[in-house]
């Protein structure tokens, strides 16, 4: 009896020790990420927009020639990320070196860093301040570099994907085409009748634990996210695309569909990653226990650049 009674307390101690070690490991991981953030964030370039001090990173390809108009890709980090982090997970710098375009990585505000996309349209705060920052950043870069104004593109991850959508809604005359990865799409459609509609390529995992593909709140955020496939269909409808998409890609876990615009100027392409998490397809993996699986069956950065090349501003 004494031996048997001593076994349960021992198991309880082992369980508690395991829980403490797991918690300590998470704290250590958070501390390491924080230190990486502090070091990487020192390299950002500072500008002033709407009276606020803002920051960004910039990659200039070795092939850059100021005599030639050069495309600009604006890549927007997600919630609790920062410019250097999305730069590393996305691989945009490598693509920049291959194709010869500039990449700007703007920084959100606060800690953890984020994009203020929850404000109501027309408000002078929140989303409008973020739009002003990106447009100021474009103007700032145009003063130093020979930017091709017909080939300024934006893409973003998660909260940054939501910010990318805001840019397409509010300044479609500046952004030729957009890409959205695991987008937290909370800003409403504006339905501006005179506004140009922006071509879109998007990616989302069916098992995304942070932004559910079927919409609604997630285990991390009590936000009424939209149903992502329905959202893509609505975007395609506003772009005047064929309402019946055609399958353009299929692999073991990835399906790509296209809502085709007869003029091919406003196409909408959507890739679904079966059992995919809140991740950048083909990019560096984030901790699986936090965000789920990262697929290597496609490379979102390569596919976005191909799409951008085909959709300059007309």
Secondary structure, 3 states (H helix, E strand, C coil): CHHHHHHHHHHHHHHHHHHHHHHHHHHHHHHHHHHHHHHHHCCCEEEEECCEEEEEEEECCCCCCCCCCEEEEEEECCCCCCHHHHHHHHCHHHHHHHHCCEEEEECCECCCCECCCCCCCCCCCCHHHHHHHHHHHHHHHHCCCCEEEEEEEEEEECHHHHHHHHHHHHCCCCCCEEEEECCCCCCCCCCCCCCCCCEEEEEEECCCCCCCCCCECCCCCCCCECCHHHHHHHHHHHCCCCCCCEEEEECCCEEEEEECCCCCCCCEEEEEECCECCCCCCCCCCCHHHHCECCCCCCHHHHHHHHHHHCCCC
